[in-house]
Amino acid sequence: MWGGLAVPFNVLRRSRRQGLRVPCTLASMRPSATPDCLRCGVFLRFQAIPPDSDWSTIMSQLTHSLDSSLLVRDVTGDYRPANADEVLQAAQRVLAGQMRDCEILNSPQVVRDFLRVKLGALEHEVFAVIHLDAQNRVIEYVEMFRGTVSQTSVYPREVVKESLARNSAALLLVHNHPSGSTQPSRADETLTQALKSALALVDVRVLDHLIVAGGDILSFAERGLL
């Protein structure tokens, strides 16, 4: 367990003919969506980090492991130690694969783990939407708006359009707070109600609005703010 994150990187075995073998989760990526240095494999030894570790501890453990535990193959075919950005990219792809088609009510931790890795360390705000089908299974995670260090402009009309385009039955709204505080602002609460009302007109439910700040996540539903 990596800081409470279930990141199943495989420890790869070498063969004389194949060199470093690539795990299926990374080998199946489309080349156009993956940097050259990650197409041929990234791996991380399984290392336990207590679930209550703070975000700085998680990142420190991640950085500490780079020297001996992680390798990538570059475009020339040579292996070299991976840097932190490459590890995070691989982690995001693995967690995104875990989240796809998962049932939100039965696997809420999978979604939270993905969001911590995806948004927790950003220095600017991002507003994203997780689209769900009628059985509350994940259809897709979509980052819709990018803002500054303290605010993001969100347009309900665009959120409605994206929901209709994906035939979504429900949504999870998500944004991050680079400040490190999960406390929702008055604007966050007003936006949530505006989106909820707009989406109700096309029969799309808002199940929750999650605020990500480092390793912490606040749920509007759990706070009774929906």
C-alpha positions in Angstrom: 0.0 0.0 0.0 1.6 3.2 -1.2 0.4 6.0 1.2 -3.0 4.3 1.1 -2.7 4.1 -2.7 -3.0 0.6 -4.2 -0.5 1.0 -7.0 0.1 -2.5 -8.5 3.4 -2.0 -10.3 4.8 -5.4 -11.3 8.4 -6.2 -10.6 9.6 -7.2 -14.0 11.7 -10.2 -14.9 14.5 -10.2 -17.4 15.0 -12.8 -20.1 18.0 -13.1 -22.4 16.0 -12.3 -25.5 13.5 -9.8 -24.2 15.5 -7.8 -21.7 13.1 -6.1 -19.3 9.6 -7.5 -19.7 6.7 -5.0 -19.8 3.6 -5.3 -17.6 0.3 -5.6 -19.4 -1.0 -2.4 -17.9 1.7 -0.4 -19.5 2.2 -2.4 -22.7 -1.4 -2.0 -23.7 -1.1 1.8 -23.8 -1.5 3.5 -27.2 1.9 4.9 -28.3 0.4 8.2 -29.2 -0.8 8.7 -25.6 2.4 7.7 -23.9 5.9 9.4 -23.8 8.6 7.4 -25.6 10.4 6.8 -22.3 7.4 5.1 -20.8 6.4 2.9 -23.8 8.8 0.1 -22.9 8.2 -0.2 -19.2 8.4 1.4 -15.7 8.4 -0.6 -12.6 8.4 0.1 -8.8 9.2 -2.4 -6.1 6.3 -3.0 -3.7 6.9 -0.7 -0.7 4.5 -0.2 2.2 3.7 3.4 3.3 1.3 3.7 6.2 -2.2 4.9 5.1 -2.0 7.9 7.5 1.2 9.3 6.0 1.0 12.9 4.8 1.6 13.9 1.2 5.1 15.1 1.8 6.0 11.6 3.3 4.5 9.9 0.3 6.5 12.0 -2.2 9.7 11.6 -0.1 9.3 7.8 -0.2 8.7 8.0 -3.9 11.8 10.1 -4.5 13.9 7.9 -2.2 13.0 4.8 -4.2 14.2 6.2 -7.6 17.9 5.3 -7.3 17.5 1.5 -7.1 13.9 0.5 -7.8 12.8 2.2 -11.0 13.9 1.9 -14.6 12.7 3.2 -17.9 13.9 2.5 -21.4 14.5 5.5 -23.5 14.2 5.9 -27.3 17.7 4.5 -27.8 16.9 1.3 -26.0 19.0 2.0 -23.0 17.7 1.7 -19.4 18.1 4.5 -16.9 16.7 5.5 -13.5 13.2 7.0 -13.8 12.5 10.5 -12.5 9.6 11.4 -10.3 7.4 12.7 -13.1 7.7 9.5 -15.0 6.8 7.5 -12.0 3.7 9.7 -11.3 2.6 9.4 -15.0 2.8 5.6 -14.8 1.0 5.6 -11.4 -1.8 7.7 -12.9 -2.3 5.4 -15.8 -2.3 2.3 -13.6 -4.9 3.9 -11.2 -7.0 5.2 -14.1 -7.1 1.6 -15.4 -8.3 0.4 -12.0 -10.9 3.1 -11.8 -12.4 2.5 -15.3 -15.7 0.5 -15.0 -15.4 0.3 -11.2 -18.6 0.8 -9.3 -18.3 4.0 -7.3 -20.4 2.9 -4.3 -18.5 -0.3 -3.8 -15.0 1.1 -4.6 -14.8 4.7 -3.4 -11.1 4.3 -2.3 -10.1 3.5 -5.9 -11.4 6.8 -7.1 -9.8 8.7 -4.2 -6.5 7.1 -4.7 -6.5 8.1 -8.4 -7.5 11.7 -7.6 -4.7 12.1 -5.0 -2.1 11.0 -7.5 -3.7 13.0 -10.4 -4.4 16.3 -8.7 -2.8 16.3 -5.2 0.5 17.9 -6.2 -0.7 20.4 -8.8 0.2 24.1 -8.3 -2.9 25.3 -10.2 -6.6 24.6 -9.9 -8.2 22.0 -12.2 -12.0 21.3 -12.4 -12.7 17.8 -13.6 -15.7 15.5 -13.9 -16.0 11.7 -13.5 -18.8 10.4 -15.7 -20.9 7.5 -14.5 -23.4 5.2 -16.1 -26.8 4.2 -14.7 -25.1 1.5 -12.5 -22.7 4.2 -11.1 -19.7 2.7 -13.0 -17.0 5.0 -14.2 -17.2 5.9 -17.9 -14.4 8.4 -18.0 -12.5 11.0 -16.1 -12.4 14.4 -17.9 -10.4 17.5 -16.9 -12.5 20.4 -18.2 -11.2 23.7 -16.9 -7.8 24.9 -15.8 -7.4 27.9 -13.5 -4.8 29.8 -11.5 -3.4 29.0 -8.1 -6.6 30.1 -6.3 -9.5 30.0 -8.8 -11.0 28.3 -11.9 -13.8 29.5 -14.2 -16.4 26.7 -14.7 -19.2 26.9 -17.3 -22.2 24.7 -16.5 -23.3 24.7 -20.1 -20.1 22.9 -21.1 -20.5 20.4 -18.3 -24.0 19.6 -19.5 -22.7 19.2 -23.1 -20.0 16.7 -22.0 -22.5 14.7 -19.9 -24.9 14.4 -22.9 -22.1 13.5 -25.2 -21.0 10.6 -23.0 -24.6 9.5 -22.1 -23.8 9.9 -18.4 -26.4 9.1 -15.8 -24.5 10.7 -13.0 -21.4 12.7 -12.2 -18.8 13.2 -9.6 -17.5 16.8 -9.6 -13.9 17.2 -8.7 -11.5 20.1 -8.2 -8.2 20.7 -6.3 -7.0 23.3 -3.9 -3.3 24.0 -4.3 -3.3 25.9 -1.0 -3.5 22.5 0.8 -6.9 23.3 2.5 -9.9 21.2 1.6 -12.3 23.8 3.1 -14.9 24.7 0.4 -15.4 28.3 -0.4 -18.7 30.0 -0.8 -18.1 30.0 -4.5 -17.5 26.3 -4.4 -20.9 25.7 -2.8 -22.7 28.1 -5.1 -21.1 26.4 -8.2 -22.1 23.0 -6.9 -25.7 24.0 -6.6 -25.7 25.7 -10.0 -24.3 22.5 -11.7 -26.7 20.3 -9.8 -29.7 22.4 -11.0 -28.5 22.6 -14.6 -27.7 18.8 -14.8 -31.1 17.9 -13.3 -32.8 19.5 -16.3 -31.2 16.7 -18.5 -31.8 14.0 -15.9 -28.2 13.7 -14.8 -27.5 13.4 -11.1 -24.6 14.9 -9.1 -23.5 12.3 -6.6 -20.7 14.2 -5.0 -18.3 17.1 -5.3 -14.7 16.2 -4.1 -12.0 18.7 -3.2 -8.5 17.4 -3.4 -5.7 19.1 -1.4 -2.5 17.2 -1.3 -3.3 13.8 0.2 -6.6 15.0 1.7 -10.0 14.8 0.1 -13.3 16.5 1.2 -16.6 15.1 0.2 -19.6 17.5 -0.2 -22.0 14.5 0.2 -20.4 13.5 3.5 -20.5 17.1 4.8 -24.2 17.4 3.9 -23.4 20.2 1.3 -25.3 18.6 -1.6 
